[in-house]
Amino acid sequence: MTVRFDESLSTLVDFVVAELGDEAVAKSVFVRDAVGLLSVAIDLELSDERLAELELAVSKSLGGYARTENPVRDKSGPGVKKLFEAGKRRPNIVVEGRSISFVDRRLVGADWLLPPQSADGVPRIVFTSLKGGVGRSTALAVLAAHMSSRGQRVLAIDLDLEAPGIGTMLIQPNALPKYGTLDYLVENGISGIDREFVTQMIGKSFLGSTGAQVSVLPAIGRATIENPRGALSKISRAYLEDVSSSGEVSSQTNQIREMVDRFSATGDYDLILIDGRAGLHETNAAVLLGLGAEILFFGIDEPQTFLGYSLLFSHLADFRGAAYDEWRSRVQFVQAKCSADPAVQRESAVRFSDLFDVLHPPGGHSGRGDALATESLTADDFDLEWAEDDALDMDEVLYEEAAVIKILDDQRYQGFNPIAQRSLLTPDLFGTTFRDLLNWAESLLPALQVDVDDN
């Protein structure tokens, strides 16, 4: 049978077990190169004859997926020391029930392999989705206007470089700043970023009938609009790693994090809202894993939503450790265009709950509450007396467990233009449609909790 990509890694793991035993797997680093070919480095001393046998056998086992040069290396093989060091810097993954050290070398998509980061200080909320048209940017605009009207200093950042929306959505054309996030990512690795440049990245937006002010960092600035021929050239370079004069490499994740940290450190903002791009592009890895933000995954109750998120979460669920557990605890689902029918809402919430199960594999931290005690259970714990009228509604239990943020399907916000339709950014209108989102976001800000407690 021809080995294909999806089964190639598990085939190599099974090969090591069959040839050298289970203990050898724990002493191995499995490597996939940029092309996709596989090899294994084993922390054992093997004779030249045994290595030759293994190399021939693994080539037969993996077919085209075996690396042509040194598919099997022992502890004295070329580059093995660096491979083991690289393996230690990455969390293990589980393949066929075995925890393995795995180094996945990629030309693109490498940021999806970086461990999640945490962040102190100003709360950050990322808005992301698998596709457009789910009301992600509209929700950000509503939340920005609401928080500003509540006295919070809000910064909205557009990191959707290829389909920018927040900048043009929130800022009048004559108020657009000279530079945007696209310019920052290009200039950061070439001419450098100084204070003057940073001050020319922020535009002001006045939202709603109350004139709530929001600071906006658009993806595209005035300089790009005035020189449109260079836009695609900029975009192609914005995704590159930066290499300093000393040879130090900065990934896109590091660059985006440094940019957000820079604005957070000014002390000018109480809340940072970040609009990511749709899909599974490299830039979304930076936004989802690198900013230490609360993450709102937007989706409509339809098969494409659950399939797409299952693919992403299956990758992320492979990783273990405190950093990943903490990241998972910051994940929230937003059901966009949600029905107002409570029965339909419960059914949808259960389907979204299944996505939590993908993200939180058995034995992992669920991130949806720590109500379960850690003490050992005894038989007495199950000796309960049930009242005959204590009916248990399992649909209700699953609905509460899913904890999905609902945004109602409100036709008034279809094709929403916050500049031209200021009247829609008033609490009387958006309060019901976006209530779950507003309440959840307010819970992140201690200053607003004080207001609630005082009342």
MARLUM-600657 format. One record per residue (C-alpha): y negated, z negated, x negated; residue in one letter. Coordinates in steps of 0.1 Angstrom, whole numbers, plus 5000, padded with zeros to 4 digits. Layout:
BEGIN
YZXa;...
END
This chain:
BEGIN
500050005000m;496550094987t;494449794980v;490949814996r;487849604989f;488449345016d;491849235003e;491349304966s;490148954956l;492948774975s;495449014959t;494248914925l;494448544933v;498048594946d;498848784914f;497748494892v;499748244913v;502848464911a;502548524874e;501148194861l;501347934890g;498947754912d;497647544883e;496347854865a;494147944895v;492247614890a;491747714853k;490548064861s;487248244868v;487548554889f;484948824883v;483849114904r;481549354885d;478549554898a;480849844907v;483349624925g;486149604900l;487949284894l;489149084864s;490148724857v;489548494827a;492148214824i;491647894804d;495047924788l;496248044754e;498448354759l;500148574734s;499148934729d;502449044743e;501948834775r;498448954779l;499549314777a;502249254803e;499749094826l;497149374822e;499749634831l;501049434860a;497549364875v;496649724872s;499649814893k;498849534918s;495149604923l;495249984918g;491650114915g;490149764918y;491449644885a;488949654857r;489949924832t;489049714801e;490349354798n;491349294834p;493048974822v;491548754795r;492748424781d;490548144767k;489948334734s;489048664750g;485648834746p;482848684767g;485148424783v;483048124773k;479948264791k;482048344821l;483247984824f;479647874821e;478548114848a;481347994870g;480247624867k;476747724879r;478147864911r;479847684940p;483547754944n;484747974973i;487947954993v;490348244992v;493648225010e;493347845013g;492647804975r;489347694960s;488447944932i;485647994907s;484148324915f;481348524897v;480048814918d;477849044897r;475649264918r;472949514911l;471449434946v;472149144969g;472548894941a;470048654957d;472648594985w;474648414958l;471948164948l;472247804960p;469847704988p;466647524978q;464947224994s;461247174997a;458946875000d;455546855016g;454247095042v;456947185068p;458047555067r;459547745095i;461248085090v;461548335119f;464348585113t;466648815133s;469249085128l;467149345145k;463649395160g;462649375196g;463749015201v;460248865204g;460348705169r;456748785160s;455448705195t;457048365193a;455448305159l;452048405173a;452448165203v;453547875181l;450647935157a;448147935185a;449647625200h;449847425168m;446247525159s;445047405193s;446747075186r;444647035155g;447147155129q;446047385101r;448547675103v;449347945077l;451348245089a;452948455062i;454348805068d;457348885045l;458549195064d;457349445038l;458849755053e;457849685089a;454749465087p;453649315120g;452048965117i;448949095098g;447949365122t;449149155152m;446948855144l;443948985124i;441149215135q;441049535113p;437649435099n;438949095089a;442049215070l;442149065035p;442249285004k;445749194994y;449049095010g;452448975001t;453349324989l;450549314964d;451548974952y;455149074944l;453949384926v;451149234906e;452948914898n;455149084872g;452449324858i;448849204859s;449448844869g;448048634898i;444848444894d;442748224917r;440448514927e;443448724937f;444848444958v;441648394977t;441648754987q;445048735003m;444048525034i;442548645066g;441448445096k;442648485132s;441148335163f;443848315189l;443648235226g;440848135249s;440247815229t;439548005197g;442347835178a;442047945141q;445048045121v;445148155084s;447248475079v;448748615048l;449748975058p;452349195042a;449949485038i;446349435027g;443249645029r;443749784994a;447049945005t;445650085037i;442750245018e;445250394994n;448250475016p;449850714991r;450850424969g;452450214997a;456050334992l;455650314955s;454549954958k;457449864981i;460050004957s;458649784929r;458249474950a;462049424951y;462349424913l;462949114892e;460049004870d;460648984832v;458248774812s;457148854776s;459548594764s;462448774782g;462748514811e;463848674843v;462448574877s;464448684908s;462748794940q;463748454955t;461948274927n;458848494931q;458648444969i;459248074965r;456548044939e;454048224962m;454748004991v;454647684969d;451347804956r;449747804991f;451547495002s;450147294971a;446547374980t;446647095007g;444847335031d;447747355056y;449847135078d;452447395088l;453647725073i;455147985096l;457048275078i;458048605095d;461048745077g;462449095081r;465249195104a;468649255090g;470649145059l;468349285032h;467849114998e;464348985009t;465948785037n;468148605011a;464948484995a;463448375028v;466548215042l;467948035011l;464947994987g;462147835006l;463647505018g;462547595053a;463747525088e;465347855099i;465148005134l;467748275139f;466648485169f;469048685190g;469748815225i;472948725243d;474849045234e;477849145213p;475749285184q;474048955179t;477248755175f;478949015153l;476049045129g;475548665125y;479248615121s;479248855091l;476348665075l;477648315083f;481148395071s;479648465037h;477548155037l;480347935050a;482348005018d;479947784998f;480347414995r;478247124983g;475346904993a;472747184990a;474647405015y;475347115039d;471647025039e;470747395044w;473047425074r;471447125090s;468147315091r;469547605110v;468647665147q;469447945170f;466848095193v;468048275224q;465448535231a;464848695266k;466848405281c;467748395318s;466048125339a;469448065356d;470847735343p;474447855348a;473748165327v;472047955301q;475147735297r;477448025293e;475148175266s;474847845248a;478547825244v;478648165228r;475948065204f;477947745197s;480747955184d;478348085157l;477847725146f;481647705142d;481547995118v;478647845098l;480247505097h;483947545087p;486547275093p;485846975071g;482247075065g;479046905077h;478147035111s;474346985108g;474146925146r;474146555146g;475946275128d;477146085159a;480746075149l;481645755130a;483345765097t;485645465103e;489345525107s;490545535143l;493345325157t;495445335188a;493145085205d;490345335203d;492145555228f;493045275252d;490245345277l;489745275314e;488345575333w;486545535366a;487945785391e;484545925398d;483645985361d;484046355361a;483546525328l;481746855329d;482947035298m;480447325303d;477747065301e;479146905270v;479347245252l;475847325264y;474447015249e;476447065216e;475047415211a;471447295210a;470047645214v;466247695216i;465647905247k;462748145251i;462648275287l;462548645296d;458948685305d;457749035311q;454148935305r;454948905268y;456649245264q;454549455240g;452349155234f;448949205217n;447448855209p;444149005200i;443649215231a;445548975254q;443948645245r;444548505280s;448348495274l;447748245246l;446947955269t;449247655275p;449347715312d;450948055307l;453148015276f;454047645282g;457047715303t;458348035286t;458247885251f;458647515260r;461847455239d;460347615208l;457047425211l;458847085216n;461147155187w;458347245163a;456246945172e;459146725163s;458746835127l;455146715124l;454646335120p;451046365130a;451946495164l;454646235168q;451945965163v;449946125191d;452946115214v;453745745205d;450145645212d;450245805246n;
END
